[in-house]
Amino acid sequence: MGIVSWIVLGLLAGAIAKMILPGRDPGGLIGTTLIGVAGAFIGGWISATFLDRPIAKEFFDLATWGAAIGGSLVLLVGYRLLLGNSRD
């Protein structure tokens, strides 16, 4: 997959992570989107490095999507812990 595919995957993974963990984030829509893109890259890197699961060449690989969404969730939770959660 190319860089554009990872960005698109990150945008979708960020939206899915936001649906799983609803609430108002300090960064709003743009912050959540950037977290999704970064989460896709980090999830893919963790999957390839530590889980010995090479990054697929296809966009619709379930393991790649799982890694991207998982990375986005981890970053979203960390972001909320560091900058505060405005669910109050």
C-alpha positions in Angstrom: 0.0 0.0 0.0 1.2 3.5 -0.7 1.2 6.5 1.5 -2.1 7.8 0.2 -3.8 4.4 1.0 -2.4 4.6 4.6 -3.8 8.1 5.0 -7.2 7.1 3.7 -7.1 4.0 6.0 -6.1 6.3 8.9 -9.0 8.6 8.2 -11.5 5.7 8.2 -9.8 4.1 11.3 -10.0 7.4 13.1 -13.7 7.7 12.4 -14.3 4.1 13.5 -12.3 4.7 16.7 -14.4 7.8 17.3 -17.5 5.7 16.9 -16.2 3.2 19.4 -15.1 5.9 21.9 -17.7 8.7 21.5 -17.4 12.0 23.3 -16.0 15.4 22.7 -12.3 15.5 22.3 -10.1 18.5 23.0 -8.9 18.6 19.4 -12.3 18.2 17.7 -12.7 16.6 14.3 -9.3 17.6 12.9 -7.5 16.2 16.0 -9.4 13.0 15.8 -8.6 12.6 12.1 -4.9 13.2 12.7 -4.9 10.7 15.5 -6.5 8.2 13.1 -3.8 8.7 10.5 -1.0 8.4 13.1 -2.8 5.4 14.7 -2.8 3.6 11.3 0.9 4.2 10.8 1.7 3.1 14.4 -0.6 0.1 14.3 0.9 -1.1 11.1 4.4 -0.6 12.4 3.6 -2.5 15.6 2.0 -5.3 13.6 5.0 -5.7 11.3 7.6 -5.3 14.0 6.4 -7.0 17.1 3.6 -9.3 16.0 5.6 -10.6 13.0 2.7 -9.8 10.7 3.9 -8.1 7.6 1.9 -5.2 6.2 -0.4 -6.4 3.5 -0.2 -5.1 0.0 -4.0 -5.0 -0.3 -6.2 -2.3 1.1 -9.0 -4.6 2.3 -6.9 -6.9 4.5 -8.7 -7.5 7.8 -5.5 -7.6 9.9 -4.3 -4.3 8.5 -7.6 -2.7 9.4 -7.5 -4.2 12.8 -4.0 -2.8 13.4 -5.0 0.6 12.2 -8.2 0.8 14.3 -6.3 -0.6 17.3 -3.5 2.0 16.9 -6.1 4.7 16.6 -7.9 3.6 19.8 -4.7 3.5 21.7 -3.7 7.0 20.6 -7.2 8.4 21.2 -7.2 7.1 24.8 -3.7 8.5 25.3 -4.8 11.8 23.9 -7.7 12.0 26.2 -5.6 11.1 29.2 -3.0 13.7 28.4 -5.2 16.6 27.3 -8.3 15.9 29.2 -11.7 14.5 28.3 -14.5 17.0 28.0 -17.4 14.5 28.4 -18.6 16.3 31.5 
